Amino acid sequence: MRRIVLVLAIPLLVAGLLATVIAAPAKAASKYAALVMDVESGKILFSRHADARRHPASLTKIMTLYMVFDALESGKLSMNQRIPVSARAAGQPCSCLGLRRSNTIRVKDAILALVTKSANDVATAVGEAIGGTEYRFAVAMTDKAKRLGLTSTRFMNASGLHDRRQITTARDMARLAVAIRRDFPGYYKVFATRTFEYNGRKHRNHNKLLGAFDGTDGLKTGYINASGYNLVASVERNGTRLIGVVFGGRSGRTRNAEMKKILTTGFSRAEEIRIASFKPPLPVPRPTIMATAESPSTAPVLILGSAVGSAGEDEVGSRDDADGWGVQVGAYSTELRAQRSIAMARGLVPTLLTDADAKVEALTNRDTPIYRARLFGLLEAEARSVCLDLKRRHLPCVPVPAGG
């Protein structure tokens, strides 16, 4: 009888062990999501579960830093301002900087601590400084995220510590990476920081792709048990910039290996698209003399045509005006804000504005300088069409003639 029981039990035990072994990878795989985006074209070069809901973990701090940069630009914060550390901030689980209640930390040190150490105590202190409470800050983060086009993201805290309601997608994280570099090009450089020293201790950036994967200049890692190992990376090679997102790595090493693999594939794919879409330039029209006219009071007037073809009077008139119009997308108190507005306008209307000439014009004949953000090289009709489009997207815009 005992032999029969053992004979029956062994297959059941083996089956149970196999189920456990199979279930573990399946559970890990269920956290996986990835995406590679070409920043300039917006093309998605690789995608797996890109719109599936995932927990952001410390990728949340990219949004926290976006809010910090925005507060710096608006004057709500300054780099040397010291922000207080509450008991709640000091009590956050690590990764942390080891801040204590009633300590203060300079904003510029807080930024570096978030980028490198991914310090949760610092994230909470920053959230409280900007939002009054971390919860109100998280509400503001979510609102800003929606306005940036992160349609599937909700934040519940500033650090990324687990909250089942705090969710995002790989696609949304790619959009956030594009937005923070586009909107804050000066501050974005901080993501390339390799080490940060604070109170005599050196902290290394958790993003191991920096210095190890050619062209990497940011952004951020993250880990909680509910998400696995996450990473958003920005990499530029030969003028092509890609954003890569990986969720659900089983370890930091496997996550990094996966990121390198999909970005390498992405660069190959981007090059294939570039070659396939290349069109040789049209031959340059050679001018031919069609007629000359002289008058006693003027020098001879040369009227040019084209060896390639001719055009009617109306068409010639419209081409003569090709560089005569542009758009003004706001006037700002700083040159940086003007540059941001130009970058945003290009991103919203790439068809007409990608090749337009950008100009930040300073008006200094006043107590406070004003910087006008302008793009030229359009037909009048194109300028008016661009402004209609931008105004629908809540960006200021006025058609302006060249020299106007």
Secondary structure as UniProt FT lines:
FT   HELIX           2..29
FT   TURN            30..31
FT   STRAND          33..38
FT   TURN            39..41
FT   STRAND          44..48
FT   TURN            50..51
FT   HELIX           57..59
FT   HELIX           60..74
FT   TURN            79..80
FT   STRAND          82..84
FT   HELIX           87..90
FT   TURN            101..102
FT   STRAND          104..106
FT   HELIX           107..112
FT   HELIX           113..117
FT   HELIX           120..131
FT   HELIX           134..147
FT   TURN            148..149
FT   TURN            151..152
FT   TURN            164..165
FT   STRAND          167..168
FT   HELIX           170..183
FT   HELIX           185..188
FT   HELIX           189..192
FT   STRAND          195..198
FT   TURN            199..200
FT   STRAND          201..204
FT   TURN            208..212
FT   TURN            214..215
FT   STRAND          216..224
FT   TURN            225..227
FT   STRAND          228..237
FT   TURN            238..239
FT   STRAND          240..249
FT   HELIX           252..277
FT   STRAND          289..295
FT   TURN            296..297
FT   STRAND          298..304
FT   HELIX           313..320
FT   TURN            321..323
FT   STRAND          325..332
FT   HELIX           335..348
FT   HELIX           350..353
FT   TURN            354..355
FT   STRAND          357..363
FT   STRAND          370..378
FT   HELIX           380..392
FT   TURN            393..394
FT   STRAND          398..401
FT   TURN            402..403
//
